[in-house]
Amino acid sequence: MEIELTKISSKGQVVIPLNVRRKLALKDGETLAVSTEDDLIVLKKVKNPMEEDDLRTLKEIKEAWKEIAQGKYRKMNKEDFLKEIETW
């Protein structure tokens, strides 16, 4: 897993790095769902109109935010986090 950095323009636009766009096969005009909690932003590629799988994923993200707020998850350092993501 690679981590990329990007910046927000004066118009609020965010550039998704080229290698991320290629990996996810993102094209001009595609729809992304945006979810936020505190200082975390999650983008999810969705079909337009959304399919059942997309809606289910968004519901799971919403439920995860609730569980995080309830303290059901632990904080971990960067190395442990990246190791766990590799198992997904």
Contact map, one row per residue, 1 for C-alpha under 8 A:
1110000000000000000000000000000000000000000000000000000000000000000000000000000001000100
1111000000000000000000000000000000000000000000000000000000000000000000000000000000000000
1111100000000000000000000000000000000000000000000000000000000000000000000000000000000000
0111110000000000100000000000000000000000000000000000000000000000000000000000000000000000
0011111000000000100000000000000000000000000000000000000000000000000000000000000000000000
0001111100000111100000000000000000000000000000000000000000000000000000000000000000000000
0000111110000110000000000000000000000000000000000000000000000000000000000000000000000000
0000011111111110000000000000000000000000000000000000000000000000000000000000000000000000
0000001111111100000000000000000000000000000000000000000000000000000000000000000000000000
0000000111111000000000000000000000000000000000000000000000000000000000000000000000000000
0000000111111000000000000000000000000000000000000000000000000000000000000000000000000000
0000000111111100000000000000000000000000000000000000000000000000000000000000000000000000
0000000111111110000000000000000000000000000000000000000000000000000000000000000000000000
0000011110011111000000000000000000000000000000000000000000000000000000000000000000000000
0000011100001111100000000000000000000000000000000000000000000000000000000000000000000000
0000010000000111110110000000000000000000000000000000000000000000000000000000000000000000
0001110000000011111110000000000000000000000000000000000000000000000000000000000000000000
0000000000000001111111000000000000000000000000000000000000000000000000000000000000000000
0000000000000000111111100000000000000000000000000000000000000000000000000000000000000000
0000000000000001111111110000000000000000000000000000000000000000000000000000000000000000
0000000000000001111111111110000000000000000000000000000000000000000000000000000000000000
0000000000000000011111111100000000000000000000000000000000000000000000000000000000000000
0000000000000000001111111100000000000000000000000000000000000000000000000000000000000000
0000000000000000000111111100000000000000000000000000000000000000000000000000000000000000
0000000000000000000011111110000000000000000000000000000000000000000000000000000000000000
0000000000000000000011111111010000000000000000000000000000000000000000000000000000000000
0000000000000000000010001111110000000000000000000000000000000000000000000000000000000000
0000000000000000000000000111110000000000000000000000000000000000000000000000000000000000
0000000000000000000000000011111000000000000000000000000000000000000000000000000000000000
0000000000000000000000000111111100000000000011110000000000000000000000000000000000000000
0000000000000000000000000000111110000000000011110000000000000000000000000000000000000000
0000000000000000000000000000011111000000001111000000000000000000000000000000000000000000
0000000000000000000000000000001111100000001111000000000001000000000000000000000000000000
0000000000000000000000000000000111110000111100000000000000000000000000000000000000000000
0000000000000000000000000000000011111000111000000000000000001100000000000000000000000000
0000000000000000000000000000000001111111110000000000000000000000000000000000000000000000
0000000000000000000000000000000000111111100000000000000000000000100000000000000000000000
0000000000000000000000000000000000011111000000000000000000000000000000000000000000000000
0000000000000000000000000000000000011111100000000000000000000000000000000000000000000000
0000000000000000000000000000000000011111110000000000000000000000000000000000000000000000
0000000000000000000000000000000001111011111000000000000000000000000000000000000000000000
0000000000000000000000000000000001110001111100000000000000000000000000000000000000000000
0000000000000000000000000000000111100000111110000000000000000000000000000000000000000000
0000000000000000000000000000000111000000011111000000000000000000000000000000000000000000
0000000000000000000000000000011110000000001111100000000000000000000000000000000000000000
0000000000000000000000000000011110000000000111110110010000000000000000000000000000000000
0000000000000000000000000000011000000000000011111110010000000000000000000000000000000000
0000000000000000000000000000011000000000000001111110000000000000000000000000000000000000
0000000000000000000000000000000000000000000000111110000000000000000000000000000000000000
0000000000000000000000000000000000000000000001111111011000000000000000000000000000000000
0000000000000000000000000000000000000000000001111111111000000000000000000000000000000000
0000000000000000000000000000000000000000000000000111111100000000000000000000000000000000
0000000000000000000000000000000000000000000000000011111110000000000000000000000000000000
0000000000000000000000000000000000000000000001100111111111000000000000000000000000000000
0000000000000000000000000000000000000000000000000111111111100000000000000000000000000000
0000000000000000000000000000000000000000000000000001111111110000000000000000000000000000
0000000000000000000000000000000000000000000000000000111111111000000000000000000000000000
0000000000000000000000000000000010000000000000000000011111111100000000000000000000000000
0000000000000000000000000000000000000000000000000000001111111110000000000000000000000000
0000000000000000000000000000000000000000000000000000000111111111000000000000000000000000
0000000000000000000000000000000000100000000000000000000011111111100000000000000000000000
0000000000000000000000000000000000100000000000000000000001111111110000000000000000000000
0000000000000000000000000000000000000000000000000000000000111111111000000000000000000000
0000000000000000000000000000000000000000000000000000000000011111111100000000000000000000
0000000000000000000000000000000000001000000000000000000000001111111110000000000000000000
0000000000000000000000000000000000000000000000000000000000000111111111000000000000000000
0000000000000000000000000000000000000000000000000000000000000011111111111000000000000000
0000000000000000000000000000000000000000000000000000000000000001111111111000000000000000
0000000000000000000000000000000000000000000000000000000000000000111111110000000000000000
0000000000000000000000000000000000000000000000000000000000000000011111110000000000000000
0000000000000000000000000000000000000000000000000000000000000000001111111100000000000000
0000000000000000000000000000000000000000000000000000000000000000001111111100000000000000
0000000000000000000000000000000000000000000000000000000000000000001100111110000000000000
0000000000000000000000000000000000000000000000000000000000000000000000111111000000000000
0000000000000000000000000000000000000000000000000000000000000000000000001111100000000000
0000000000000000000000000000000000000000000000000000000000000000000000000111110110000000
0000000000000000000000000000000000000000000000000000000000000000000000000011111110000000
0000000000000000000000000000000000000000000000000000000000000000000000000001111111000000
0000000000000000000000000000000000000000000000000000000000000000000000000000111111100000
0000000000000000000000000000000000000000000000000000000000000000000000000001111111110000
0000000000000000000000000000000000000000000000000000000000000000000000000001111111111000
1000000000000000000000000000000000000000000000000000000000000000000000000000011111111100
0000000000000000000000000000000000000000000000000000000000000000000000000000001111111110
0000000000000000000000000000000000000000000000000000000000000000000000000000000111111111
0000000000000000000000000000000000000000000000000000000000000000000000000000000011111111
1000000000000000000000000000000000000000000000000000000000000000000000000000000001111111
0000000000000000000000000000000000000000000000000000000000000000000000000000000000111111
0000000000000000000000000000000000000000000000000000000000000000000000000000000000011111
